[in-house]
Amino acid sequence: MAPYSAQNRSTSKTLDIKTRIALSYYGVLGLNPSASPMEIRQKYRDLSKKFHPDTTVLPEAEATAKFQRLNEAYAALSNPERRSLYDLKIGFSLYSVVQTATGNQAGENNYKNSAYLDPTDRPLSAGEIFALFIMVITFLGCLLLAIALSLSQNVSPPVAML
């Protein structure tokens, strides 16, 4: 792709929306500009496995170029702030893109079209599950220790008879 110049800027204004999407980072990833962060991440993972120079059947120079372009696209689109700036730079507004992409999909959850990751979008990782397990075990241990201490203080020693 040629560097961004005055000629490219004027040409990009005359291109239709589908062509502009195909030439953008969204086109590199094969996604619609309304794609969720989870869709971006999943598509990047799939394509990075396909185009990584160590795992592809493509010539090394071609694979390296595609993989670098893929990394550029993911770096720009995975961060919400950089994605917003990139969308402004190429002339997309999130409102118009989401409206045109989802205009016929009434009744779906709105958070799936959001540019921000919803906390319920992803499962817990193995590390997060392990951390929760350790926290529960620690809590139960503290609770048992507190109960044992309270029971041991309530038992008074036998009084010696004089």
N, C-alpha and C positions, 0 to 999 in steps of 0.2 A: 504494500500500500504506500502511495506517495506521501511525502511529508505534507502536513497541513499548510496550505498557502492561500493567498487571496483568490487564486483561480479555483482551487478546490472548494473554498468557502462559497463562492458564487455558484459553482456547479452543484454543490450539495443542496442548495436551496431549490434548484430546479428538479432534482431527482424525486421520484415518488417515494412514499414511505417504505414500501417493501424493499426497494433498492438501497435506501439509506440504512435500513436494519441489516440487510445482508452484508454491507460494507463495514458495519460497526463491530464493536466487541460482542454485541449480542449475536451477530451473524457468525463470528468465530466460534462461539459456543453453541450455535444452532438454537437459540432461544428467542422468545418474544420479549420485548422490553418490560412487560408486566410480570416476568418470571419472579418467583419468590426466591429469597436467599437460599432456601433448601434446594430448589430446582437448580440454581446456579452452582451450588456446591456439588450436587450429585452429577450434573453434566460435566463439570470440570474434572471430577474424579474419573468418570468413564473415559473422557477424551485424553486425559493425561496418561492413563494406562495404554491407550491405543497409540499415542504419538510419542511416548517417551523414547529417546534414542536407544536405550538399552533393551526395550521390549518390542520394538516395531520391526516390520520387514521393509520399511521404507529406507531409501539411502540415508546415510547418517546426516548429511548436510540438510536434506529436505526435512527429516524428522526433527532436527535441532531447530530449524527455523519455525516449523509449525508449533513445536513445544514452547519456544520462547514467546510466540504470539499468543498462545493459549494462556501462558502465565501472565502476560501483560493484561489480557482481557479479564482474567480472574482477579488480579490485583485491583483493577479499577472497579469491578462490579461487586466484589465481596464486601467492600467497606461502604456503608450507607452514605457517608459524607462524600467519598470519592465518586460513588455512583451518581449522586445528585449533581455534582459538578460536571461529570462526564455527560450526563443527559442534557444539561444546559449547553455544554460545548457543542454537542452534535445536533441540538435543536429539538430534543424530545422533552415534553413535559409529562411528568408522571400521571397527572390527571387525565390528559387527553389519551395517553397510551393505555391506561387502565380502562378508561371508558370505552375505547374502540375495541379493545381486546376482550372485554367481558360484558359488552352491551347485551348479548343474547344469553347470558348465563345467569338468569335471575334465580334467587333462592340459595345461592352458594354462600359459604362462609366468606365474609369480607376480608378476614385476616390473611387468607391465602394469597390475595392479590396485593398485600401490603409490601412496601419496600423494606420493611423491618422484620426481623426474625421474631416470631411469636414463641414464647417459652414452651408452648405445648407442641411445637412442630417437631421436636427431636426426642428420641429416647435417651435415657441416661446411659452414659458410657460405663465401661467396666470399672474404671477408676472411681467414678461417682458412686456407683453401687457399693464398692468396697468401702469408701469413706462413710457412707450412710450406715453400713453394717457395723463398722468400728464405733461410730457414734452411738448406735443403739446398744451395743454390748457395754460400752463405757457407762451409759445412762443406767442400764440395769445393774451393773456392778456397784455404782454409787448408791442406788436405791437400796440394794441388799445390804450394803455396808451401813447405811443410815439406820435401817431397821434393826440390824444386829447390835449396833451401838445403843440404840434406844432401849432394846430389850435387856441388854447387859447392865444398864444403869438403873433400871427399875427393880432389879433383884437386889435386895439388901442382904448384907452378910448376916449370918446368925449371931445373935447377941449372946455373949458369954454369961453364964449364970454365976452369980457370986455366992 
